[in-house]
């Protein structure tokens, strides 16, 4: 090995972070908490109406 050398390690990709929706949450508030946009969360979770999320729903953060 040499300083600055990049070493690739094969293996499983890291698991996506998830969040369990709580009462009073909105996709916008969750997005703000995790530094993303509600549009991105809707896209990666297949949510067609970002106003329709419910407590207990598990969404991927990215």
C-alpha positions as CSV (number, residue, x, y, z in Angstrom):
1,X,0.0,0.0,0.0
2,X,1.0,3.5,-0.7
3,X,-0.1,6.9,0.8
4,X,-3.1,8.1,-1.2
5,X,-3.8,4.7,-2.8
6,X,-7.5,3.9,-3.2
7,X,-8.4,0.4,-2.1
8,X,-11.7,-1.0,-3.1
9,X,-13.3,-3.5,-0.8
10,X,-16.1,-5.7,-2.3
11,X,-19.1,-6.4,-0.2
12,X,-22.7,-5.6,0.4
13,X,-23.8,-2.0,-0.2
14,X,-24.6,-0.1,3.0
15,X,-28.3,-0.4,4.0
16,X,-30.4,2.5,3.1
17,X,-31.4,4.7,6.1
18,X,-35.1,4.5,7.0
19,X,-37.4,6.6,9.1
20,X,-40.7,5.6,10.7
21,X,-43.3,8.3,10.2
22,X,-44.7,9.8,13.5
23,X,-47.9,11.6,14.1
24,X,-47.6,15.2,12.9
25,X,-44.8,14.5,10.5
26,X,-44.9,15.7,6.9
27,X,-42.6,14.7,4.1
28,X,-41.2,18.3,4.2
29,X,-40.4,18.1,7.9
30,X,-38.7,14.7,7.5
31,X,-36.8,16.0,4.5
32,X,-35.6,19.1,6.4
33,X,-34.4,16.9,9.3
34,X,-32.3,14.8,7.0
35,X,-31.0,17.5,4.7
36,X,-32.9,16.5,1.5
37,X,-36.1,17.6,-0.3
38,X,-39.6,16.2,0.0
39,X,-39.5,15.7,-3.8
40,X,-36.5,13.4,-3.4
41,X,-38.1,11.4,-0.6
42,X,-41.3,11.0,-2.6
43,X,-39.3,9.8,-5.6
44,X,-37.2,7.2,-3.8
45,X,-40.2,5.9,-2.0
46,X,-42.7,5.9,-4.9
47,X,-45.0,8.3,-3.1
48,X,-47.2,9.9,-5.7
49,X,-49.0,12.3,-3.3
50,X,-46.5,13.7,-0.7
51,X,-49.4,14.9,1.5
52,X,-50.5,11.3,2.1
53,X,-48.1,9.7,4.6
54,X,-49.2,8.0,7.8
55,X,-47.8,7.2,11.2
56,X,-46.0,3.9,11.2
57,X,-45.1,4.1,7.5
58,X,-41.4,3.4,7.0
59,X,-39.7,5.5,4.3
60,X,-36.2,5.3,2.8
61,X,-34.1,8.4,3.5
62,X,-31.5,7.6,0.9
